[in-house]
């Protein structure tokens, strides 16, 4: 079921800054891969994979870059990153969610840098039909990103290409070991200096808090999305009873090579592994990023989640504890799916107390109250 997202952000609010603000992107790189972790089919990883099914959510135009340069002297903000994570099996019989939090991506995967700031990577992977695909993507996608020849100079292209390469590598692994056959959604967030790059394929969601206002950094790839439906039908797929080809509740995912008709075809099948991207320049008004699997968003609207996290951080300023609290709250609200959340804070201090201007539509009951009422009525 597709539920409308939270209150829209006020019109005219500029959320995109320029591209990567730091000049260190052109520093020399030296790679030293760890051979012990290369159990997958590397030849498939290195084959060029065309990006054909979509375009980034937001591209950075010349005007935005010029604007960012003009504001450079006024914005000396550099995020002080703190992160936490928590998972729960929920009411499911198996745990198919997994996640990753890496403070220094290059160093963690054998890339020695000279004079560069760390590139941090956070991700949530929600498996279906088994946990093989989610665990494979969690383990291999970061390495594929680091080993791309254009890393870290062209991160948008690198990340999009790496999703596709990892998907192809998983196909090879499945052909060797059929027990791995499964699929996974994937959402990653990379932070470099003041730049935040979110890549999403599936229905996990990333939400940024900007002074208490929720800014969605991804969109859910579900069959009810009109753009996704048009893309699917152009590739010979169809939506049946709210499912892609009558089988899947998501329209983008890695894996699922074992399901006939989803990924075959000259132009690719209707199930795409290509992520949509969103790039944003962080400012001191940006407080934290919430990354959650769809089990969280089944019972939380984006603005509601931001409100909840802000209150908890104001109370104790403990990111890890905040993650456990929002997962526990999701279970109280009736969440039945696996639950995984990663929260990344951009300040050492808790969010300030402010009055957030809400939508002009008046409500007699809160979004949280509506959700609770729904669960009561459905029994």
C-alpha positions as CSV (number, residue, x, y, z in Angstrom):
1,X,0.0,0.0,0.0
2,X,1.3,3.4,-0.9
3,X,0.8,6.0,1.8
4,X,1.3,9.8,1.0
5,X,4.5,11.2,2.4
6,X,4.6,13.8,5.1
7,X,3.9,17.5,4.9
8,X,5.6,19.1,1.9
9,X,8.6,21.3,2.5
10,X,7.7,25.0,2.0
11,X,7.7,26.2,-1.6
12,X,10.8,27.9,-2.8
13,X,13.1,26.4,-0.2
14,X,16.5,26.0,-1.8
15,X,18.0,22.7,-0.8
16,X,20.7,22.1,-3.4
17,X,24.0,23.8,-3.2
18,X,26.9,23.4,-5.6
19,X,29.0,20.3,-6.3
20,X,31.8,19.1,-4.2
21,X,33.1,22.1,-2.4
22,X,36.6,20.9,-1.6
23,X,39.5,21.3,-4.0
24,X,41.0,18.1,-2.6
25,X,39.2,15.9,-5.1
26,X,42.2,15.9,-7.4
27,X,44.7,14.5,-4.9
28,X,46.8,11.5,-6.1
29,X,45.4,8.1,-5.2
30,X,47.2,4.8,-4.5
31,X,45.3,1.6,-4.4
32,X,46.2,-1.5,-2.5
33,X,43.2,-4.0,-2.6
34,X,42.9,-6.7,0.0
35,X,43.0,-9.9,-1.9
36,X,41.5,-11.9,0.9
37,X,38.1,-10.4,0.5
38,X,37.9,-10.9,-3.3
39,X,35.8,-14.1,-3.3
40,X,33.4,-12.8,-5.9
41,X,33.9,-12.9,-9.7
42,X,36.1,-9.9,-10.3
43,X,36.0,-10.1,-14.1
44,X,32.3,-9.4,-14.1
45,X,32.8,-6.4,-11.8
46,X,35.3,-4.7,-14.2
47,X,33.1,-5.0,-17.3
48,X,31.6,-1.6,-18.3
49,X,27.9,-1.4,-17.5
50,X,25.8,1.2,-19.3
51,X,23.5,3.4,-17.2
52,X,20.3,3.5,-19.2
53,X,17.1,3.4,-17.3
54,X,17.0,6.7,-15.4
55,X,18.7,10.0,-14.6
56,X,19.8,11.4,-11.3
57,X,17.0,13.0,-9.2
58,X,18.9,16.3,-9.2
59,X,21.7,17.5,-11.4
60,X,23.9,20.3,-10.4
61,X,23.7,23.2,-12.9
62,X,26.1,26.0,-13.5
63,X,24.0,28.5,-11.7
64,X,24.0,26.4,-8.6
65,X,27.8,26.0,-8.7
66,X,28.3,29.8,-9.1
67,X,25.8,30.4,-6.2
68,X,27.8,28.0,-4.0
69,X,31.1,29.7,-4.8
70,X,29.6,33.1,-3.9
71,X,28.4,31.7,-0.6
72,X,31.7,29.9,0.1
73,X,33.1,32.7,2.2
74,X,30.0,32.8,4.3
75,X,29.6,29.1,4.9
76,X,32.6,27.6,6.6
77,X,30.6,24.8,8.1
78,X,32.2,21.4,8.2
79,X,30.1,18.5,9.6
80,X,31.3,16.8,12.8
81,X,29.9,13.3,12.1
82,X,28.4,11.1,14.7
83,X,26.4,8.0,13.8
84,X,24.4,5.2,15.3
85,X,22.5,2.2,14.0
86,X,20.0,-0.4,15.2
87,X,18.2,-3.4,13.7
88,X,15.3,-5.6,14.8
89,X,13.8,-8.7,13.2
90,X,10.3,-7.4,14.0
91,X,7.5,-9.9,13.5
92,X,9.3,-11.7,10.6
93,X,10.7,-15.2,11.0
94,X,14.0,-14.2,9.3
95,X,16.2,-11.1,9.4
96,X,16.9,-10.0,5.8
97,X,17.9,-6.4,6.6
98,X,21.5,-5.4,6.9
99,X,23.5,-2.1,7.0
100,X,26.9,-0.5,6.9
101,X,28.6,2.4,8.6
102,X,32.1,3.3,7.4
103,X,33.8,6.5,8.7
104,X,36.7,6.4,6.1
105,X,35.7,4.5,3.0
106,X,39.0,4.5,1.2
107,X,41.1,3.6,4.2
108,X,38.7,0.8,5.2
109,X,39.0,-0.8,1.8
110,X,42.7,-0.5,1.1
111,X,43.0,2.9,-0.7
112,X,45.8,5.1,0.6
113,X,45.1,8.9,0.2
114,X,47.4,11.8,0.4
115,X,46.0,15.0,1.9
116,X,42.3,14.2,1.5
117,X,39.4,14.3,3.8
118,X,37.7,11.1,4.6
119,X,34.7,9.9,2.6
120,X,32.2,8.4,4.9
121,X,29.7,5.8,3.7
122,X,26.4,4.7,5.3
123,X,23.9,2.3,3.9
124,X,20.8,0.2,4.5
125,X,20.0,-3.0,2.5
126,X,16.6,-4.6,2.7
127,X,16.6,-8.2,1.4
128,X,13.7,-10.2,0.0
129,X,13.5,-13.9,-0.8
130,X,16.5,-14.5,1.4
131,X,19.4,-12.6,2.9
132,X,22.1,-13.5,0.3
133,X,21.7,-10.5,-1.9
134,X,21.6,-8.0,0.9
135,X,24.8,-9.4,2.5
136,X,26.6,-9.6,-0.8
137,X,25.8,-6.0,-1.7
138,X,26.8,-4.8,1.8
139,X,30.2,-6.5,1.5
140,X,31.0,-5.8,-2.1
141,X,29.5,-2.5,-3.1
142,X,31.9,-0.3,-1.0
143,X,34.9,-2.1,-2.5
144,X,33.6,-1.7,-6.0
145,X,33.1,2.0,-5.4
146,X,36.7,2.4,-4.1
147,X,38.3,0.4,-6.9
148,X,36.5,2.4,-9.7
149,X,39.1,4.3,-11.8
150,X,37.2,7.6,-11.3
151,X,37.0,7.4,-7.5
152,X,36.8,9.9,-5.9
153,X,36.9,12.4,-8.7
154,X,33.4,11.7,-10.2
155,X,31.4,10.2,-7.3
156,X,28.0,10.5,-8.9
157,X,29.1,8.4,-11.9
158,X,31.1,6.1,-9.7
159,X,28.3,5.3,-7.4
160,X,25.7,4.7,-10.1
161,X,28.1,2.5,-12.1
162,X,29.1,0.6,-8.9
163,X,25.4,-0.3,-8.2
164,X,25.2,-1.9,-11.6
165,X,28.6,-3.7,-11.4
166,X,27.7,-5.1,-8.0
167,X,24.4,-6.3,-9.4
168,X,26.2,-8.1,-12.3
169,X,28.7,-9.6,-10.0
170,X,25.9,-11.0,-7.8
171,X,24.3,-12.6,-11.0
172,X,27.6,-14.5,-11.5
173,X,27.7,-15.6,-7.9
174,X,24.1,-16.9,-8.2
175,X,25.0,-18.9,-11.3
176,X,27.7,-20.6,-9.2
177,X,25.6,-21.0,-6.0
178,X,21.8,-21.1,-6.6
179,X,21.2,-20.8,-2.8
180,X,22.2,-17.2,-3.0
181,X,19.2,-16.4,-5.3
182,X,17.4,-13.4,-3.7
183,X,17.1,-9.7,-4.1
184,X,17.7,-6.5,-2.1
185,X,16.9,-2.8,-2.1
186,X,19.9,-0.5,-1.4
187,X,20.3,3.0,-0.2
188,X,23.7,4.6,0.5
189,X,24.7,8.0,1.7
190,X,28.2,9.3,1.1
191,X,29.6,12.4,2.9
192,X,32.7,14.2,1.7
193,X,33.4,17.6,3.3
194,X,30.1,19.5,3.0
195,X,28.7,17.3,0.3
196,X,26.0,14.6,0.8
197,X,25.3,12.2,-2.0
198,X,22.4,9.8,-1.6
199,X,21.9,6.8,-4.0
200,X,18.7,4.8,-3.8
201,X,17.4,1.7,-5.6
202,X,14.2,0.4,-3.8
203,X,12.0,1.6,-1.0
204,X,14.4,2.3,1.8
205,X,14.3,6.1,2.5
206,X,16.7,8.8,3.6
207,X,15.4,11.9,5.3
208,X,17.4,15.0,6.2
209,X,16.5,17.3,9.1
210,X,17.1,21.0,8.3
211,X,16.2,23.0,11.4
212,X,13.4,20.5,12.1
213,X,12.0,20.4,8.5
214,X,12.1,17.0,6.8
215,X,13.8,17.0,3.4
216,X,13.4,13.6,1.6
217,X,16.7,12.7,0.0
218,X,15.2,9.7,-1.8
219,X,11.9,8.6,-3.3
220,X,10.4,5.2,-2.8
221,X,10.6,3.0,-5.9
222,X,7.2,1.3,-5.7
223,X,4.7,0.2,-8.4
224,X,2.3,3.0,-7.5
225,X,4.9,5.6,-8.6
226,X,3.8,6.9,-12.1
227,X,7.3,7.6,-13.3
228,X,8.4,4.1,-12.4
229,X,5.3,2.6,-14.0
230,X,6.1,4.4,-17.3
231,X,9.7,3.2,-17.2
232,X,8.5,-0.4,-16.5
233,X,6.0,-0.4,-19.3
234,X,8.5,1.0,-21.8
235,X,10.7,-2.0,-21.1
236,X,7.9,-4.6,-21.5
237,X,7.0,-5.0,-17.9
238,X,3.6,-4.4,-16.2
239,X,2.0,-3.7,-12.9
240,X,-0.5,-6.3,-11.6
241,X,-2.4,-5.7,-8.4
242,X,0.3,-3.3,-7.2
243,X,3.2,-5.6,-7.9
244,X,5.9,-5.5,-10.6
245,X,5.0,-8.2,-13.1
246,X,2.7,-9.5,-10.4
247,X,5.6,-10.6,-8.2
248,X,7.6,-7.8,-6.5
249,X,6.5,-4.8,-4.4
250,X,9.5,-2.7,-5.5
251,X,10.5,-1.5,-9.0
252,X,14.3,-1.2,-8.4
253,X,16.5,-3.7,-6.6
254,X,19.8,-5.5,-6.9
255,X,19.6,-9.3,-7.4
256,X,16.4,-11.2,-8.3
257,X,18.2,-12.7,-11.4
258,X,16.4,-16.0,-10.7
259,X,13.0,-14.5,-11.4
260,X,12.2,-14.8,-15.1
261,X,11.3,-11.7,-17.0
262,X,12.6,-9.1,-14.6
263,X,16.1,-8.3,-15.8
264,X,16.4,-9.8,-19.3
265,X,16.2,-7.8,-22.5
266,X,18.4,-5.8,-24.8
267,X,17.7,-2.5,-22.9
268,X,17.4,-4.2,-19.5
269,X,14.4,-5.6,-17.8
270,X,11.7,-3.7,-15.9
271,X,13.5,-4.3,-12.6
272,X,16.4,-1.9,-12.5
273,X,19.5,-1.9,-10.2
274,X,20.4,1.6,-11.3
275,X,20.0,4.1,-8.4
276,X,18.6,7.5,-8.5
277,X,20.9,10.1,-7.0
278,X,20.5,13.3,-5.0
279,X,23.4,15.6,-4.2
280,X,23.2,18.3,-1.6
281,X,25.7,20.8,0.0
282,X,25.3,20.6,3.8
283,X,25.0,23.8,5.8
284,X,25.0,24.5,9.6
285,X,21.2,24.3,9.5
286,X,21.4,20.6,8.6
287,X,21.1,18.5,11.8
288,X,21.0,14.8,10.9
289,X,20.1,12.2,8.3
290,X,17.8,9.2,9.0
291,X,18.2,6.2,6.8
292,X,15.7,3.5,7.3
293,X,14.4,0.3,5.7
294,X,10.7,0.3,4.6
295,X,9.6,-1.3,7.8
296,X,10.3,2.0,9.6
297,X,8.4,4.1,7.0
298,X,5.4,1.8,7.1
299,X,4.6,3.5,10.5
300,X,6.5,6.8,10.4
301,X,6.0,9.7,8.1
302,X,9.2,11.6,7.2
303,X,8.3,14.7,9.3
304,X,7.1,12.5,12.1
305,X,10.4,10.6,12.2
306,X,12.4,13.9,12.2
307,X,10.3,15.2,15.1
308,X,10.8,12.0,17.1
309,X,14.6,12.0,16.5
310,X,15.0,15.7,17.4
311,X,13.1,15.3,20.7
312,X,15.3,12.3,21.7
313,X,18.5,14.0,20.7
314,X,17.5,17.0,22.7
315,X,16.8,14.8,25.7
316,X,20.1,12.8,25.8
317,X,22.1,13.5,22.6
318,X,23.0,9.8,22.3
319,X,22.7,8.8,18.6
320,X,22.9,5.0,19.2
321,X,20.2,5.2,21.9
322,X,18.0,7.3,19.6
323,X,18.2,4.5,17.0
324,X,17.0,1.9,19.5
325,X,14.2,4.2,20.6
326,X,12.8,4.9,17.1
327,X,12.9,1.1,16.3
328,X,11.1,0.3,19.6
329,X,8.6,3.0,18.8
330,X,8.0,1.6,15.3
331,X,7.2,-1.8,16.9
332,X,4.8,-0.2,19.3
333,X,3.0,1.4,16.4
334,X,2.5,-2.0,14.8
335,X,5.4,-2.5,12.5
336,X,5.7,-6.1,11.4
337,X,8.6,-6.0,8.9
338,X,12.3,-6.1,9.7
339,X,13.5,-2.8,11.0
340,X,16.8,-1.1,10.4
341,X,17.8,2.5,11.0
342,X,21.0,4.5,10.7
343,X,21.2,8.0,12.0
344,X,24.1,10.4,11.1
345,X,24.4,13.6,13.0
346,X,26.3,16.6,11.6
347,X,26.9,18.4,14.9
348,X,28.3,17.5,18.3
349,X,25.6,19.5,20.1
350,X,21.9,18.4,20.2
351,X,19.4,20.1,17.8
352,X,18.3,23.5,19.1
353,X,14.8,24.2,20.3
354,X,12.9,25.9,17.5
355,X,9.4,26.5,16.3
356,X,8.9,24.8,12.9
357,X,6.3,26.3,10.6
358,X,4.1,23.5,9.3
359,X,1.9,23.1,6.3
360,X,-1.0,25.6,5.8
361,X,-3.5,22.7,5.9
362,X,-5.2,22.5,9.3
363,X,-5.6,19.1,10.9
364,X,-7.7,18.0,13.8
365,X,-5.5,14.9,14.4
366,X,-1.8,14.4,13.9
367,X,-0.2,12.1,11.3
368,X,0.9,9.9,14.2
369,X,-2.7,9.8,15.5
370,X,-4.1,8.9,12.1
371,X,-1.6,6.0,11.8
372,X,-2.5,4.7,15.3
373,X,-6.2,4.9,14.5
374,X,-5.6,3.0,11.3
375,X,-4.0,0.1,13.2
376,X,-6.8,0.0,15.7
377,X,-9.5,-0.1,13.0
378,X,-7.7,-2.8,11.1
379,X,-7.3,-4.9,14.3
